[in-house]
Amino acid sequence: MIYSIISNDIIFKNLENEKSIQYEEINYKGSLLQVCYNENKSYIIERLISTDPNDYLNNELQPGNIINMSNKIDF
C-alpha cells in the first residue's frame, strides 16, 4: 500500500509497458558477474559477486562495461 496524494494510476502507468530485464550469472575470467543481455549480442555487467578485493579494482569487471558473447563461459 502506498500512501500518497498522487493517484496509483499515475505512479504505475508505465509499469506495464516496461519489458522485464533478465539477469544471468556468468563466470568471466575467474570472477562471478551478474549481467543482462544486450540486443547487440553482448552482456552488460550489472554487478560483480566476489570476495576478492582485487576483482573490484579490475576496470574490466566494473558495472556498465560490455562483454562480448564469445567471451562468455557459463558458471
N, CA, C and O atoms as a GROMACS GRO file, in nm:
protein
  300
    1MET      N    1   0.084  -0.117   0.000
    1MET     CA    2   0.000   0.000   0.000
    1MET      C    3   0.089   0.123   0.000
    1MET      O    4   0.181   0.136   0.081
    2ILE      N    5   0.060   0.212  -0.091
    2ILE     CA    6   0.132   0.338  -0.100
    2ILE      C    7   0.039   0.450  -0.054
    2ILE      O    8  -0.072   0.465  -0.105
    3TYR      N    9   0.087   0.527   0.042
    3TYR     CA   10   0.010   0.641   0.089
    3TYR      C   11   0.067   0.766   0.023
    3TYR      O   12   0.174   0.812   0.060
    4SER      N   13  -0.005   0.820  -0.074
    4SER     CA   14   0.042   0.934  -0.149
    4SER      C   15  -0.078   1.015  -0.199
    4SER      O   16  -0.188   0.962  -0.215
    5ILE      N   17  -0.055   1.143  -0.222
    5ILE     CA   18  -0.160   1.227  -0.278
    5ILE      C   19  -0.170   1.206  -0.429
    5ILE      O   20  -0.267   1.250  -0.492
    6ILE      N   21  -0.069   1.140  -0.487
    6ILE     CA   22  -0.069   1.111  -0.630
    6ILE      C   23  -0.143   0.980  -0.654
    6ILE      O   24  -0.121   0.882  -0.581
    7SER      N   25  -0.228   0.977  -0.753
    7SER     CA   26  -0.306   0.860  -0.785
    7SER      C   27  -0.217   0.741  -0.822
    7SER      O   28  -0.113   0.759  -0.885
    8ASN      N   29  -0.257   0.621  -0.781
    8ASN     CA   30  -0.182   0.500  -0.815
    8ASN      C   31  -0.174   0.480  -0.965
    8ASN      O   32  -0.075   0.426  -1.015
    9ASP      N   33  -0.276   0.524  -1.039
    9ASP     CA   34  -0.274   0.513  -1.185
    9ASP      C   35  -0.158   0.591  -1.245
    9ASP      O   36  -0.096   0.547  -1.342
   10ILE      N   37  -0.129   0.705  -1.190
   10ILE     CA   38  -0.018   0.788  -1.240
   10ILE      C   39   0.116   0.726  -1.200
   10ILE      O   40   0.209   0.723  -1.280
   11ILE      N   41   0.125   0.678  -1.078
   11ILE     CA   42   0.251   0.619  -1.030
   11ILE      C   43   0.288   0.495  -1.110
   11ILE      O   44   0.405   0.477  -1.145
   12PHE      N   45   0.191   0.409  -1.138
   12PHE     CA   46   0.220   0.280  -1.201
   12PHE      C   47   0.184   0.273  -1.349
   12PHE      O   48   0.176   0.164  -1.404
   13LYS      N   49   0.162   0.387  -1.416
   13LYS     CA   50   0.116   0.384  -1.555
   13LYS      C   51   0.218   0.324  -1.651
   13LYS      O   52   0.178   0.260  -1.748
   14ASN      N   53   0.346   0.343  -1.629
   14ASN     CA   54   0.448   0.290  -1.720
   14ASN      C   55   0.499   0.153  -1.678
   14ASN      O   56   0.581   0.093  -1.747
   15LEU      N   57   0.451   0.102  -1.567
   15LEU     CA   58   0.499  -0.026  -1.516
   15LEU      C   59   0.463  -0.140  -1.610
   15LEU      O   60   0.542  -0.233  -1.627
   16GLU      N   61   0.347  -0.136  -1.671
   16GLU     CA   62   0.304  -0.243  -1.759
   16GLU      C   63   0.377  -0.240  -1.893
   16GLU      O   64   0.392  -0.344  -1.957
   17ASN      N   65   0.422  -0.124  -1.935
   17ASN     CA   66   0.488  -0.110  -2.065
   17ASN      C   67   0.636  -0.149  -2.061
   17ASN      O   68   0.695  -0.174  -2.166
   18GLU      N   69   0.696  -0.153  -1.944
   18GLU     CA   70   0.837  -0.188  -1.934
   18GLU      C   71   0.856  -0.336  -1.957
   18GLU      O   72   0.782  -0.419  -1.905
   19LYS      N   73   0.959  -0.368  -2.038
   19LYS     CA   74   0.989  -0.510  -2.054
   19LYS      C   75   1.076  -0.554  -1.936
   19LYS      O   76   1.157  -0.476  -1.885
   20SER      N   77   1.059  -0.677  -1.894
   20SER     CA   78   1.133  -0.723  -1.778
   20SER      C   79   1.277  -0.756  -1.819
   20SER      O   80   1.302  -0.812  -1.926
   21ILE      N   81   1.368  -0.720  -1.735
   21ILE     CA   82   1.509  -0.743  -1.759
   21ILE      C   83   1.546  -0.880  -1.703
   21ILE      O   84   1.517  -0.910  -1.587
   22GLN      N   85   1.609  -0.962  -1.785
   22GLN     CA   86   1.652  -1.094  -1.743
   22GLN      C   87   1.799  -1.088  -1.704
   22GLN      O   88   1.885  -1.055  -1.786
   23TYR      N   89   1.828  -1.120  -1.579
   23TYR     CA   90   1.965  -1.122  -1.532
   23TYR      C   91   2.019  -1.263  -1.536
   23TYR      O   92   1.945  -1.360  -1.517
   24GLU      N   93   2.149  -1.273  -1.561
   24GLU     CA   94   2.218  -1.401  -1.563
   24GLU      C   95   2.344  -1.389  -1.479
   24GLU      O   96   2.400  -1.280  -1.467
   25GLU      N   97   2.388  -1.499  -1.422
   25GLU     CA   98   2.516  -1.501  -1.354
   25GLU      C   99   2.611  -1.583  -1.439
   25GLU      O  100   2.584  -1.698  -1.473
   26ILE      N  101   2.725  -1.522  -1.473
   26ILE     CA  102   2.824  -1.589  -1.556
   26ILE      C  103   2.960  -1.583  -1.491
   26ILE      O  104   2.988  -1.495  -1.409
   27ASN      N  105   3.045  -1.677  -1.528
   27ASN     CA  106   3.183  -1.677  -1.485
   27ASN      C  107   3.266  -1.616  -1.597
   27ASN      O  108   3.270  -1.670  -1.707
   28TYR      N  109   3.331  -1.505  -1.568
   28TYR     CA  110   3.410  -1.435  -1.669
   28TYR      C  111   3.549  -1.409  -1.613
   28TYR      O  112   3.565  -1.334  -1.517
   29LYS      N  113   3.649  -1.472  -1.674
   29LYS     CA  114   3.789  -1.458  -1.631
   29LYS      C  115   3.806  -1.488  -1.483
   29LYS      O  116   3.880  -1.419  -1.413
   30GLY      N  117   3.736  -1.591  -1.435
   30GLY     CA  118   3.751  -1.636  -1.297
   30GLY      C  119   3.667  -1.561  -1.196
   30GLY      O  120   3.678  -1.588  -1.076
   31SER      N  121   3.585  -1.467  -1.239
   31SER     CA  122   3.501  -1.389  -1.148
   31SER      C  123   3.354  -1.410  -1.181
   31SER      O  124   3.318  -1.423  -1.298
   32LEU      N  125   3.271  -1.412  -1.079
   32LEU     CA  126   3.128  -1.429  -1.098
   32LEU      C  127   3.064  -1.291  -1.117
   32LEU      O  128   3.081  -1.201  -1.036
   33LEU      N  129   2.989  -1.277  -1.227
   33LEU     CA  130   2.926  -1.150  -1.261
   33LEU      C  131   2.777  -1.168  -1.281
   33LEU      O  132   2.732  -1.271  -1.332
   34GLN      N  133   2.700  -1.069  -1.241
   34GLN     CA  134   2.558  -1.064  -1.274
   34GLN      C  135   2.547  -0.970  -1.393
   34GLN      O  136   2.587  -0.854  -1.386
   35VAL      N  137   2.491  -1.021  -1.504
   35VAL     CA  138   2.485  -0.946  -1.628
   35VAL      C  139   2.344  -0.947  -1.685
   35VAL      O  140   2.262  -1.030  -1.646
   36CYS      N  141   2.316  -0.855  -1.776
   36CYS     CA  142   2.191  -0.859  -1.852
   36CYS      C  143   2.226  -0.857  -2.000
   36CYS      O  144   2.325  -0.797  -2.042
   37TYR      N  145   2.141  -0.926  -2.079
   37TYR     CA  146   2.166  -0.941  -2.222
   37TYR      C  147   2.134  -0.812  -2.295
   37TYR      O  148   2.033  -0.747  -2.267
   38ASN      N  149   2.220  -0.776  -2.388
   38ASN     CA  150   2.203  -0.657  -2.470
   38ASN      C  151   2.161  -0.702  -2.610
   38ASN      O  152   2.198  -0.812  -2.652
   39GLU      N  153   2.088  -0.621  -2.683
   39GLU     CA  154   2.042  -0.656  -2.817
   39GLU      C  155   2.158  -0.673  -2.915
   39GLU      O  156   2.140  -0.734  -3.020
   40ASN      N  157   2.274  -0.622  -2.884
   40ASN     CA  158   2.390  -0.629  -2.973
   40ASN      C  159   2.470  -0.758  -2.954
   40ASN      O  160   2.590  -0.761  -2.982
   41LYS      N  161   2.405  -0.863  -2.907
   41LYS     CA  162   2.469  -0.993  -2.881
   41LYS      C  163   2.587  -0.979  -2.784
   41LYS      O  164   2.694  -1.036  -2.806
   42SER      N  165   2.564  -0.904  -2.679
   42SER     CA  166   2.666  -0.885  -2.576
   42SER      C  167   2.596  -0.876  -2.441
   42SER      O  168   2.473  -0.876  -2.434
   43TYR      N  169   2.674  -0.869  -2.335
   43TYR     CA  170   2.622  -0.858  -2.199
   43TYR      C  171   2.672  -0.730  -2.135
   43TYR      O  172   2.784  -0.686  -2.160
   44ILE      N  173   2.588  -0.670  -2.053
   44ILE     CA  174   2.625  -0.552  -1.975
   44ILE      C  175   2.640  -0.596  -1.831
   44ILE      O  176   2.549  -0.656  -1.774
   45ILE      N  177   2.755  -0.565  -1.771
   45ILE     CA  178   2.780  -0.604  -1.632
   45ILE      C  179   2.693  -0.519  -1.540
   45ILE      O  180   2.697  -0.396  -1.545
   46GLU      N  181   2.614  -0.586  -1.457
   46GLU     CA  182   2.530  -0.517  -1.359
   46GLU      C  183   2.593  -0.521  -1.220
   46GLU      O  184   2.581  -0.426  -1.143
   47ARG      N  185   2.660  -0.634  -1.189
   47ARG     CA  186   2.712  -0.650  -1.054
   47ARG      C  187   2.826  -0.750  -1.054
   47ARG      O  188   2.822  -0.848  -1.128
   48LEU      N  189   2.927  -0.726  -0.973
   48LEU     CA  190   3.037  -0.819  -0.951
   48LEU      C  191   3.012  -0.889  -0.819
   48LEU      O  192   2.988  -0.825  -0.718
   49ILE      N  193   3.019  -1.022  -0.820
   49ILE     CA  194   2.996  -1.101  -0.699
   49ILE      C  195   3.128  -1.169  -0.665
   49ILE      O  196   3.164  -1.270  -0.726
   50SER      N  197   3.200  -1.114  -0.568
   50SER     CA  198   3.331  -1.167  -0.534
   50SER      C  199   3.369  -1.128  -0.392
   50SER      O  200   3.323  -1.027  -0.339
   51THR      N  201   3.453  -1.212  -0.332
   51THR     CA  202   3.508  -1.179  -0.201
   51THR      C  203   3.652  -1.130  -0.212
   51THR      O  204   3.714  -1.094  -0.112
   52ASP      N  205   3.705  -1.131  -0.333
   52ASP     CA  206   3.842  -1.087  -0.358
   52ASP      C  207   3.845  -0.937  -0.387
   52ASP      O  208   3.788  -0.893  -0.487
   53PRO      N  209   3.909  -0.858  -0.301
   53PRO     CA  210   3.914  -0.713  -0.323
   53PRO      C  211   3.980  -0.673  -0.454
   53PRO      O  212   3.948  -0.568  -0.510
   54ASN      N  213   4.072  -0.754  -0.504
   54ASN     CA  214   4.139  -0.722  -0.630
   54ASN      C  215   4.044  -0.726  -0.749
   54ASN      O  216   4.067  -0.656  -0.848
   55ASP      N  217   3.939  -0.807  -0.742
   55ASP     CA  218   3.840  -0.811  -0.851
   55ASP      C  219   3.771  -0.677  -0.867
   55ASP      O  220   3.739  -0.637  -0.978
   56TYR      N  221   3.748  -0.607  -0.756
   56TYR     CA  222   3.680  -0.478  -0.761
   56TYR      C  223   3.770  -0.367  -0.816
   56TYR      O  224   3.721  -0.262  -0.859
   57LEU      N  225   3.900  -0.390  -0.816
   57LEU     CA  226   3.994  -0.292  -0.872
   57LEU      C  227   4.017  -0.314  -1.021
   57LEU      O  228   4.078  -0.229  -1.086
   58ASN      N  229   3.971  -0.426  -1.076
   58ASN     CA  230   3.987  -0.456  -1.217
   58ASN      C  231   3.885  -0.375  -1.298
   58ASN      O  232   3.765  -0.397  -1.286
   59ASN      N  233   3.935  -0.283  -1.381
   59ASN     CA  234   3.847  -0.196  -1.461
   59ASN      C  235   3.762  -0.275  -1.558
   59ASN      O  236   3.653  -0.229  -1.595
   60GLU      N  237   3.807  -0.391  -1.602
   60GLU     CA  238   3.734  -0.472  -1.698
   60GLU      C  239   3.606  -0.533  -1.638
   60GLU      O  240   3.516  -0.571  -1.712
   61LEU      N  241   3.599  -0.542  -1.504
   61LEU     CA  242   3.486  -0.604  -1.436
   61LEU      C  243   3.391  -0.504  -1.374
   61LEU      O  244   3.302  -0.542  -1.298
   62GLN      N  245   3.406  -0.377  -1.405
   62GLN     CA  246   3.323  -0.273  -1.344
   62GLN      C  247   3.182  -0.273  -1.403
   62GLN      O  248   3.166  -0.297  -1.523
   63PRO      N  249   3.080  -0.247  -1.321
   63PRO     CA  250   2.942  -0.238  -1.371
   63PRO      C  251   2.930  -0.136  -1.483
   63PRO      O  252   2.987  -0.027  -1.478
   64GLY      N  253   2.852  -0.173  -1.585
   64GLY     CA  254   2.833  -0.087  -1.700
   64GLY      C  255   2.920  -0.126  -1.819
   64GLY      O  256   2.891  -0.087  -1.932
   65ASN      N  257   3.025  -0.204  -1.795
   65ASN     CA  258   3.110  -0.248  -1.905
   65ASN      C  259   3.038  -0.356  -1.987
   65ASN      O  260   2.949  -0.424  -1.937
   66ILE      N  261   3.078  -0.368  -2.111
   66ILE     CA  262   3.014  -0.461  -2.203
   66ILE      C  263   3.106  -0.579  -2.229
   66ILE      O  264   3.226  -0.562  -2.252
   67ILE      N  265   3.049  -0.701  -2.226
   67ILE     CA  266   3.122  -0.825  -2.254
   67ILE      C  267   3.065  -0.885  -2.381
   67ILE      O  268   2.943  -0.897  -2.395
   68ASN      N  269   3.152  -0.923  -2.474
   68ASN     CA  270   3.106  -0.990  -2.596
   68ASN      C  271   3.063  -1.133  -2.564
   68ASN      O  272   3.117  -1.195  -2.473
   69MET      N  273   2.966  -1.185  -2.639
   69MET     CA  274   2.914  -1.322  -2.616
   69MET      C  275   3.024  -1.426  -2.635
   69MET      O  276   3.018  -1.531  -2.570
   70SER      N  277   3.121  -1.403  -2.720
   70SER     CA  278   3.225  -1.502  -2.746
   70SER      C  279   3.311  -1.526  -2.623
   70SER      O  280   3.377  -1.629  -2.614
   71ASN      N  281   3.312  -1.431  -2.527
   71ASN     CA  282   3.393  -1.444  -2.406
   71ASN      C  283   3.317  -1.509  -2.290
   71ASN      O  284   3.374  -1.530  -2.183
   72LYS      N  285   3.189  -1.541  -2.310
   72LYS     CA  286   3.103  -1.591  -2.202
   72LYS      C  287   3.131  -1.738  -2.174
   72LYS      O  288   3.139  -1.819  -2.266
   73ILE      N  289   3.145  -1.771  -2.045
   73ILE     CA  290   3.158  -1.909  -2.000
   73ILE      C  291   3.055  -1.927  -1.889
   73ILE      O  292   3.063  -1.859  -1.787
   74ASP      N  293   2.958  -2.019  -1.907
   74ASP     CA  294   2.855  -2.038  -1.806
   74ASP      C  295   2.915  -2.093  -1.678
   74ASP      O  296   3.011  -2.170  -1.680
   75PHE      N  297   2.858  -2.052  -1.567
   75PHE     CA  298   2.901  -2.097  -1.436
   75PHE      C  299   2.810  -2.205  -1.387
   75PHE      O  300   2.830  -2.258  -1.278
   0.00000   0.00000   0.00000
